[in-house]
Amino acid sequence: MQVLPRLSFALIAVLAFDLASADAVAPGIFRVWLFSDAHVDTDKRNGRESLATALRQSESAAGFDWDIALDLGDLSGAQDTPKDAEGKEIVRQFNVLRRHRREQIYDLSGNHDRSGLDEPQAWWWRKWADPTGEHTDSLVWMRGMRPYPIEGTWERYSFRVGNLLFLMMSDINEPSQKVGRGTLGGNPGGVVSGETFRWWKQKVEENHSSIIISAHHYMLKDTTVASGEWEGMRRDENGAWTSWYHGYFPQGTPQGASFLYWVDSNQDSRAFESMLAAAPSSIALWLGAHTHTNPDDNYGGKSHVEQRWGTTFINVAGLTRYHGPPQNNVPRSWLLTFTEGSDEVTAQCYLHGDEYAPQGWYDKVRRVIKLPRPFRMRSGTS
């Protein structure tokens, strides 16, 4: 990747953003765009730019304003392990931004972004998404230009916007497993380390006056559509389990393919669920993805937006049109709109194609969500 073109683009983007944002963003309004599961290589092989298409649409006249975006993982479409060629393509697609900067997008890793069990942990994602600015040589984004600085590591980090506290957790390889990403080509059960869980718990306990928004690639168990045990699979005509929302890997943990299954090497640990049950309403939102399907799907008796333990869970997946069964792939994303002084946030679903309904807002699933306290752009006033 050439340094000078990237630097020039960054300077142009900064100037363009500063000019546009002065008029485009209404005072007291803060908008967070949520997207995931672009599976860039899969769609590119089918002639579609999943990531670039969504970025362009968001900045178009028929699109929508956003102040920051959260990318909830699975930029890669690799069924094995992701490679540099796809990383370069992802950077190219991010560079279609004209009214926003790459630094306004905060990323976490999904299961398809993991590297192999015998490779350095998450080396590919750290190089090509690089949320902490480790790889200045690849110039994925410009160090020091985050609109809201982050604290932490590639595996877990936080940042603040007024009295909003974002807790970003990446999916990782489970160290106790001998088969998984690379070895099987998949094994999708969600994983965080014990260190990440303890970090999250401490952040929650220390920030009662904040509106806490947790984000991971996976939903918690039994929260949103198809997030229950075995709900990622289907039975075939002979009664055997087979792939559906997720790949069926019998040597892995297919029963937990739809939710955050491993914590601190404990299967079906329910560590987060137990914490939330013991301290209801301690976080306002849990944002996840991974299970991409149509916006009206309610398999398992659960929709894409549900509330448990006083927390609202939103499955935002995904941007892909071609990664998985066609009936499960409806390119979409979500927008959260916070208003100064209001204890409600509006969640809207945007369709990036016309495969399911006309492109644009899908108002049928629009939600107004109660927050534990009013949103303040200045945290000192919370």
C-alpha positions as CSV (number, residue, x, y, z in Angstrom):
1,M,0.0,0.0,0.0
2,Q,1.3,3.4,-1.0
3,V,1.8,6.0,1.8
4,L,1.4,9.3,0.0
5,P,-2.0,8.5,-1.7
6,R,-3.4,7.4,1.7
7,L,-2.1,10.5,3.4
8,S,-3.5,12.8,0.7
9,F,-6.9,11.1,0.9
10,A,-6.9,11.4,4.7
11,L,-6.3,15.2,4.5
12,I,-9.0,15.6,1.9
13,A,-11.4,13.5,3.9
14,V,-10.8,15.5,7.1
15,L,-11.5,18.8,5.3
16,A,-14.6,17.4,3.6
17,F,-15.9,15.9,6.8
18,D,-15.4,19.2,8.7
19,L,-17.3,21.2,6.1
20,A,-20.1,18.7,5.7
21,S,-20.6,17.9,9.4
22,A,-21.1,21.6,10.3
23,D,-24.4,21.6,8.4
24,A,-25.4,17.9,8.2
25,V,-25.6,17.0,11.9
26,A,-28.3,18.7,13.9
27,P,-27.4,20.1,17.3
28,G,-28.0,17.6,20.1
29,I,-28.3,14.6,17.8
30,F,-25.8,11.8,17.8
31,R,-26.1,9.0,15.3
32,V,-24.4,5.6,15.5
33,W,-24.4,3.4,12.3
34,L,-24.2,-0.3,13.0
35,F,-23.1,-2.8,10.4
36,S,-21.5,-6.2,10.3
37,D,-20.9,-9.4,8.3
38,A,-19.7,-7.7,5.0
39,H,-17.9,-11.0,4.1
40,V,-16.1,-8.9,1.5
41,D,-14.4,-11.7,-0.5
42,T,-17.5,-13.8,-0.8
43,D,-19.5,-11.0,-2.3
44,K,-16.6,-9.8,-4.5
45,R,-16.4,-13.2,-6.1
46,N,-20.1,-12.7,-7.0
47,G,-19.5,-9.3,-8.5
48,R,-20.7,-7.3,-5.5
49,E,-18.9,-4.8,-3.3
50,S,-20.8,-5.4,0.0
51,L,-18.8,-2.9,2.1
52,A,-18.3,-0.2,-0.5
53,T,-22.0,-0.4,-1.6
54,A,-23.2,0.3,2.0
55,L,-20.7,3.1,2.6
56,R,-21.7,4.8,-0.7
57,Q,-25.4,4.4,0.0
58,S,-25.0,5.9,3.5
59,E,-23.4,9.0,2.0
60,S,-25.8,9.4,-0.9
61,A,-28.7,11.8,-1.1
62,A,-31.1,8.9,-0.3
63,G,-28.9,7.7,2.6
64,F,-28.5,8.9,6.1
65,D,-26.2,10.9,8.4
66,W,-24.0,9.2,10.9
67,D,-21.4,10.5,13.4
68,I,-19.6,7.2,14.1
69,A,-20.1,3.6,12.9
70,L,-19.5,0.3,14.7
71,D,-18.3,-2.5,12.5
72,L,-19.3,-5.7,14.4
73,G,-17.1,-8.1,12.6
74,D,-16.8,-10.6,9.8
75,L,-15.2,-8.3,7.3
76,S,-13.7,-11.4,5.8
77,G,-15.5,-13.9,3.8
78,A,-12.9,-16.7,4.1
79,Q,-14.1,-20.1,5.1
80,D,-10.5,-21.0,5.9
81,T,-8.3,-18.2,7.2
82,P,-8.2,-14.7,5.8
83,K,-5.3,-13.6,3.6
84,D,-3.6,-10.3,2.8
85,A,-5.3,-10.0,-0.6
86,E,-8.7,-9.7,1.0
87,G,-7.3,-7.2,3.6
88,K,-6.2,-4.9,0.8
89,E,-9.6,-5.2,-0.9
90,I,-11.3,-4.3,2.4
91,V,-9.1,-1.2,2.7
92,R,-9.8,-0.3,-0.9
93,Q,-13.6,-0.5,-0.2
94,F,-13.3,1.6,3.0
95,N,-11.6,4.3,0.9
96,V,-14.8,5.0,-1.0
97,L,-15.7,7.2,1.9
98,R,-16.0,10.9,1.0
99,R,-18.0,12.7,3.7
100,H,-16.6,10.6,6.6
101,R,-13.2,9.3,7.7
102,R,-12.1,5.7,8.2
103,E,-11.2,6.8,11.8
104,Q,-14.9,7.3,12.5
105,I,-15.5,3.6,12.2
106,Y,-14.8,1.4,15.3
107,D,-14.2,-2.3,14.6
108,L,-14.2,-5.6,16.4
109,S,-13.3,-9.0,15.1
110,G,-15.8,-11.7,14.1
111,N,-15.3,-15.4,13.8
112,H,-14.4,-15.2,10.1
113,D,-11.7,-12.6,10.9
114,R,-9.9,-15.0,13.2
115,S,-6.5,-16.4,12.1
116,G,-5.6,-20.1,12.3
117,L,-4.9,-21.9,15.5
118,D,-1.2,-22.2,14.6
119,E,-0.9,-18.5,13.7
120,P,-0.4,-15.4,15.8
121,Q,-3.7,-14.5,17.4
122,A,-5.8,-12.4,15.0
123,W,-2.8,-11.2,13.0
124,W,-4.8,-10.6,9.8
125,W,-7.5,-8.6,11.5
126,R,-5.0,-6.6,13.6
127,K,-3.2,-5.7,10.4
128,W,-6.1,-4.8,8.2
129,A,-8.8,-3.5,10.7
130,D,-6.3,-2.4,13.3
131,P,-8.5,-0.6,15.9
132,T,-5.6,0.5,18.1
133,G,-3.3,1.7,15.3
134,E,-0.6,-0.9,15.8
135,H,0.3,-1.2,12.1
136,T,1.3,2.3,11.0
137,D,3.0,0.7,7.9
138,S,-0.4,-0.4,6.4
139,L,-2.0,3.0,7.2
140,V,-5.5,1.4,7.7
141,W,-6.3,4.6,9.6
142,M,-4.4,7.6,10.8
143,R,-3.1,7.4,14.4
144,G,-4.5,10.1,16.6
145,M,-7.4,11.0,14.4
146,R,-10.1,9.1,16.2
147,P,-13.0,11.5,16.9
148,Y,-13.3,9.7,20.3
149,P,-10.1,8.2,21.6
150,I,-10.0,4.5,22.6
151,E,-8.6,2.9,25.7
152,G,-7.5,-0.8,25.6
153,T,-6.2,-3.4,23.2
154,W,-7.3,-4.9,19.9
155,E,-9.1,-7.6,21.9
156,R,-11.1,-5.3,24.2
157,Y,-11.3,-1.5,24.2
158,S,-13.6,1.3,25.3
159,F,-14.4,4.8,24.3
160,R,-16.8,7.6,25.4
161,V,-19.2,9.9,23.7
162,G,-20.6,12.1,26.4
163,N,-22.3,9.8,28.9
164,L,-22.3,6.9,26.4
165,L,-19.7,4.3,27.2
166,F,-18.9,1.8,24.4
167,L,-17.4,-1.6,25.4
168,M,-16.0,-3.3,22.3
169,M,-15.0,-7.0,22.5
170,S,-13.5,-9.1,19.7
171,D,-14.2,-12.7,19.0
172,I,-11.1,-14.9,19.4
173,N,-9.9,-18.5,19.0
174,E,-10.7,-20.7,22.0
175,P,-7.2,-21.9,23.3
176,S,-8.6,-25.2,24.6
177,Q,-9.8,-26.3,21.2
178,K,-7.7,-28.4,18.9
179,V,-9.9,-27.9,15.9
180,G,-11.4,-24.6,14.7
181,R,-10.6,-21.7,12.4
182,G,-8.2,-23.0,9.8
183,T,-8.3,-26.7,11.0
184,L,-11.9,-27.3,10.2
185,G,-12.4,-24.2,8.1
186,G,-15.0,-22.9,10.5
187,N,-16.3,-23.8,13.9
188,P,-18.3,-20.7,14.6
189,G,-19.1,-20.7,18.4
190,G,-18.4,-17.3,20.0
191,V,-15.4,-16.9,22.3
192,V,-14.0,-14.3,24.7
193,S,-11.1,-14.7,27.2
194,G,-11.6,-14.6,30.9
195,E,-9.5,-11.4,30.9
196,T,-12.0,-9.8,28.5
197,F,-15.0,-10.8,30.6
198,R,-13.4,-9.5,33.8
199,W,-12.5,-6.2,32.0
200,W,-16.1,-5.9,30.9
201,K,-17.5,-6.7,34.4
202,Q,-15.2,-4.1,36.0
203,K,-16.2,-1.4,33.5
204,V,-19.9,-2.1,34.1
205,E,-19.5,-2.0,37.9
206,E,-17.5,1.2,37.8
207,N,-19.7,3.2,35.5
208,H,-23.3,3.2,36.9
209,S,-23.9,6.8,35.8
210,S,-23.1,6.0,32.2
211,I,-25.3,4.6,29.4
212,I,-23.3,1.4,28.7
213,I,-23.3,-0.1,25.2
214,S,-21.7,-3.5,24.9
215,A,-20.7,-4.8,21.5
216,H,-19.5,-8.3,20.4
217,H,-19.8,-10.2,17.2
218,Y,-22.2,-12.7,18.9
219,M,-25.4,-12.2,20.7
220,L,-25.9,-13.7,24.2
221,K,-27.8,-17.0,24.5
222,D,-31.6,-16.9,24.0
223,T,-31.8,-13.2,23.3
224,T,-32.4,-12.5,19.6
225,V,-33.4,-14.6,16.6
226,A,-31.9,-18.1,16.5
227,S,-29.6,-17.4,19.4
228,G,-30.6,-20.5,21.3
229,E,-28.9,-23.9,21.6
230,W,-28.8,-25.7,18.3
231,E,-30.8,-22.9,16.7
232,G,-28.1,-22.2,14.2
233,M,-28.7,-25.6,12.6
234,R,-31.6,-27.6,11.1
235,R,-32.5,-31.2,10.9
236,D,-32.5,-32.8,7.5
237,E,-35.1,-35.4,6.2
238,N,-33.3,-38.1,8.1
239,G,-33.2,-36.2,11.4
240,A,-29.5,-35.4,11.2
241,W,-28.2,-31.9,12.0
242,T,-27.1,-29.9,9.0
243,S,-26.0,-26.3,8.3
244,W,-28.5,-23.5,8.2
245,Y,-27.7,-20.1,9.6
246,H,-24.2,-21.3,10.5
247,G,-21.9,-24.1,9.3
248,Y,-22.3,-27.5,10.9
249,F,-19.0,-28.7,12.3
250,P,-19.6,-31.8,14.4
251,Q,-16.0,-31.8,15.8
252,G,-16.5,-28.3,17.1
253,T,-19.4,-26.9,19.2
254,P,-22.3,-26.7,16.8
255,Q,-24.8,-26.5,19.6
256,G,-23.4,-23.0,20.5
257,A,-22.9,-21.7,16.9
258,S,-25.4,-18.9,17.3
259,F,-24.2,-17.2,20.6
260,L,-21.3,-16.3,22.8
261,Y,-20.6,-19.8,23.9
262,W,-17.1,-19.9,25.4
263,V,-15.8,-17.6,28.2
264,D,-12.5,-18.4,29.9
265,S,-12.5,-21.8,28.2
266,N,-15.8,-22.8,29.8
267,Q,-18.4,-24.1,27.4
268,D,-21.9,-22.5,27.6
269,S,-20.5,-20.5,30.4
270,R,-23.4,-18.0,30.6
271,A,-21.0,-15.6,32.4
272,F,-22.4,-12.5,30.8
273,E,-26.0,-13.7,31.2
274,S,-25.5,-14.5,34.9
275,M,-23.9,-11.1,35.5
276,L,-26.9,-9.3,33.8
277,A,-29.4,-11.4,35.7
278,A,-27.8,-10.5,39.0
279,A,-27.7,-6.8,38.1
280,P,-30.6,-6.0,35.8
281,S,-30.4,-2.9,33.6
282,S,-26.7,-2.5,34.3
283,I,-26.1,-2.1,30.5
284,A,-28.5,-0.3,28.2
285,L,-27.7,-2.1,24.9
286,W,-26.0,-5.3,23.7
287,L,-25.1,-5.0,20.0
288,G,-24.2,-8.1,18.1
289,A,-24.5,-9.8,14.7
290,H,-23.3,-13.2,13.2
291,T,-26.8,-14.6,12.4
292,H,-27.7,-12.9,9.1
293,T,-31.3,-13.4,8.0
294,N,-34.3,-11.4,6.9
295,P,-35.5,-8.5,9.2
296,D,-38.8,-10.3,10.1
297,D,-37.3,-13.6,11.0
298,N,-38.2,-14.7,14.6
299,Y,-36.9,-18.3,14.7
300,G,-37.0,-19.6,18.2
301,G,-39.7,-17.1,19.1
302,K,-37.2,-14.2,19.1
303,S,-36.9,-11.2,16.8
304,H,-33.8,-9.1,16.0
305,V,-34.6,-6.6,18.8
306,E,-35.5,-8.1,22.2
307,Q,-35.2,-7.1,25.9
308,R,-33.9,-9.3,28.7
309,W,-32.5,-8.4,32.2
310,G,-33.4,-4.8,31.5
311,T,-31.0,-4.7,28.5
312,T,-32.1,-4.3,24.9
313,F,-30.3,-6.7,22.4
314,I,-30.0,-5.9,18.7
315,N,-28.8,-8.2,16.0
316,V,-27.5,-5.9,13.3
317,A,-26.3,-8.5,10.7
318,G,-25.4,-8.2,7.9
319,L,-24.2,-6.5,4.7
320,T,-23.5,-9.7,2.7
321,R,-25.7,-10.9,-0.2
322,Y,-23.9,-14.1,-0.9
323,H,-22.3,-15.6,2.2
324,G,-24.7,-18.4,3.2
325,P,-28.1,-19.6,2.0
326,P,-29.8,-17.0,-0.2
327,Q,-32.9,-16.9,1.9
328,N,-30.8,-15.8,4.9
329,N,-29.0,-12.9,3.2
330,V,-30.8,-9.6,3.1
331,P,-28.2,-6.8,3.1
332,R,-29.1,-4.5,5.9
333,S,-27.7,-2.4,8.7
334,W,-29.1,-0.3,11.7
335,L,-28.9,3.3,12.8
336,L,-29.2,4.5,16.4
337,T,-30.3,8.1,16.9
338,F,-29.6,9.6,20.4
339,T,-31.1,13.0,21.3
340,E,-29.6,15.4,23.8
341,G,-31.7,15.3,27.1
342,S,-33.8,12.3,25.9
343,D,-33.9,8.9,27.7
344,E,-35.0,7.2,24.4
345,V,-33.0,6.1,21.4
346,T,-34.5,5.3,18.0
347,A,-33.3,2.1,16.2
348,Q,-33.9,1.9,12.4
349,C,-33.2,-0.8,9.9
350,Y,-31.9,0.1,6.5
351,L,-32.1,-2.3,3.6
352,H,-29.1,-2.0,1.2
353,G,-30.8,-3.8,-1.7
354,D,-34.3,-4.6,-3.0
355,E,-34.2,-8.4,-2.6
356,Y,-36.7,-8.4,0.3
357,A,-38.4,-5.0,0.2
358,P,-37.6,-1.6,-1.5
359,Q,-34.1,-0.3,-0.7
360,G,-34.1,2.2,2.2
361,W,-35.7,2.3,5.7
362,Y,-37.7,-0.8,6.7
363,D,-40.0,0.9,9.1
364,K,-41.8,-2.3,10.2
365,V,-39.0,-3.1,12.6
366,R,-38.3,0.4,13.8
367,R,-38.0,0.6,17.6
368,V,-37.9,3.3,20.2
369,I,-35.8,2.0,23.1
370,K,-35.9,3.3,26.7
371,L,-32.5,4.3,28.1
372,P,-31.7,4.2,31.8
373,R,-31.0,7.9,31.8
374,P,-31.0,10.9,29.4
375,F,-28.3,11.1,26.8
376,R,-25.8,14.0,27.4
377,M,-23.1,15.0,24.9
378,R,-21.0,16.1,27.8
379,S,-20.4,13.3,30.3
380,G,-19.9,15.7,33.2
381,T,-23.6,16.6,33.0
382,S,-24.8,13.0,33.3
